[in-house]
Amino acid sequence: MSKTESVIDYALLAPEHFDGVVRLGNQVHGDNYLSHQSLHQMYEKSFHDAVNASWVAIANQQVVGFRLTYAHSQWEPDEWCTPAAWPVPADKVCYFKCNTVAPDRQGLGIGSEMLQRAIASAHTQGAQAGLAHIWLASPGNSAYKYFKKNGGELIQKHPDKWRHEALYDGYDCPVCEGLCQCEAAEMLLRFS
C-alpha cells in the first residue's frame, strides 16, 4: 500500500497530536503559522460543554491533516467579520480557524471528511453555522472552491487579512514577499 493509499484514521484533536499539527501547519502555511503555545490556545477554544470540535487525520501514525474549529461560545467576531450579513445569530456561529491537509494527501477527501466531523461536533455544541476566512491565494484558489463545494456562502472579501500576523506574530506567508498581502473571503456555512 502506497503512502497515499494508506488507511486514514480520524480523531479529535488532543495534546499528543500537537507536534504533528504544528509541523504540518508550518510546512503548508509558512513559518510561524502555528506554535505549541498558539495551538494550545486554539485547542482550548475548541470546547463547549466538554465537546471538542477540532479534528486530525492520521496515517501511519503521522498527522496528515487537521481542522481547527472554535466553538460558538469561544470566539467573538472581529474587524474581519460582518455579523450583520450572517443569516443566523452571531452567538450561534462557530469559527473554522484552519483546515490543512498534507500536500501529498490532497484530493483524497480528507479535508471534506474533517469538515463534516467538525460540523457534527459544532452542531452538538449548539452552533447553527460555521464561519471561515478562506485564503484566496491558495493554488488554483482551491480553498475557496473546496469551501464553496461544501456549502459555504461568500459574505465579504477582506484585503490584507493576515498582515497583522506578519507584522506582530512573525508569520511568514508562503506566497508574499515581505508582509502578507493576501485577501480573505469571509464565508459562512449553514448547518442543516
N, C-alpha and C positions, 0 to 999 in steps of 0.2 A: 504494500500500500504506500503510495507516494505521500509526501508531506501534505499536499492539498487534498488528498483523498482520505486522510486520517479522520477518525471519529471526533466530532466536536461535542464537547460537554458544556453545559451552561450552568452557572452557579451564581448565587447572589454575591455581590462584591463583599469581600472580607479582608481583614488586615494581611492575611497570608498571600493575597494577590497583589499587594501594593508595589513590590519590586517590579513585577512584570508589567503592571499598568503604567508606572512611571517610565519605565524603559520604552515601552511601545508608544506611549503618548509623545515623548520627546523625539523619538525616531520619526514618527509620522508628521507631527505638527510643528516641530522645531525645538531647539534647545530652550530649556526653562519653561516649557509649556506646563509641565507638572513637576512638583517636588513631593517628597513624602509629607511635608507639612501641609501643602495646599490640598493634596489628595485626602489627607485625614479630615480636613475641614469639609471637603465635599462629601466624604463618606458620612459624616455626622448629619449633613443636610439631607441625606437620602431617606431618613427615617421619619415615620409618623405612626403613632400607636404601635410601635415595635415592628412595623412592616418596612422592609428595605426595598427601594425602587431601583437600585443600581445593580447592573449585571456584568458578568465577564463570560467570555468564551475561552475554553481551554482545549488545547490539542497537544498530545504528547507531553503533558504536564507543564505546558507553556501557555501564557496568556497570549491569545491571538486576536482578541477583540475585547472591547469594553464599552458599556453605555453608562454614563454617569447622569443620574436624574435626581433633582432636588424635589422633595415632597412639597405639595402645595402650601404647607404650613411653614416651610423652612427657607423661604426666599421672598423678596419683595421686588416688584418691578422697579427698574432704574431708568436713566435717561434714554436708554436704547429700547425702551418698551412703550407700546401705545395701547394701554388697557382700555381706553375709551372705544377702540376699534374692535375689541375682542367680543365674540358673540356669547361669552359666558362670564360670570363674575370673576374678577381678578383673584379672589381668595380661593377659587376652585381650579386654579391653573398650576400644574406642576411645571418644572423647568428642565428641559432636556439639555443639560450642560454640554455633553460631549458624546459623540459616537465615533469610535475608532476601530478599524479592522486592519490587521497586518496586510501590507501590500500584496503579498503572495496568497492571501486568502480572500481578497475582494472578489465579488461576483458570485460567491457561493451561498448567499442568503444569510450570512451570519449577522450582518447589521440589521436586517429586517426581523430576524428571529429575536435578537436582543431588544429591538424596539417593541415588538409585541409583548414580550415578557415585562418590560418596563411599564407599558401601558396597563397591563393587567395588575401589576403591583400598585401603580399610582391610582388606578380606579378603586382598588381595595382600600387605599388610604383615604379616598373621598374626592379625588380630583375628577373634574369633568372634561379637562382638556390639558394639552401639554404645549408649551411654547419652546421654540428653539431659535437661536440665531445661527443661520446657515452661512457657512463660509463660501462666498461666491467666487473665490479664486481657486477652488478645488479643480483638479484636472478635468477638463471637459464639463465643468460645472456639475460634476457627478453628485455632490452633496445636495444641491438644490433638487436635481432630478429625482434622487432617492427619496427625499422627504416629501416631495410633491406626489410621487407614486404611492407613498404610504398614507396619503390623505391630508398632508399639510397644505394650508392655505396661506398665501402671501398676505401679510398685513402691511409691511412697510420696509423699505430698504434704508440702511444706515451706513453712510460712508465712515471710514476710519474707526470702525468698532473696536479693533484690537490695538489701536495706537497707545492707549493708556497702559496696557500691559507691556508694550515695547518700551515706553518711557520710564515706567516705575517698577516693573517686576522682572526686567531682564529678558522678556520674551523675544526670541529671535525668529521672526516669520520665515518660513521656508521659501517664500516666493518674492518677498520685497527686499530690496537692498536698503539698509538703514532702517528707519522707522516703518512699521507696518502701516500700509495704506489700504488694506483690504476692506471691501464692502461686505456687510452682512445683510441677509434677508431675514427679517423678523417673521417667523411663520408659526401658525397655530394649528394644532391637530386636535380636532374634537373627538372625544371617545363616544362610541355608540352604546 
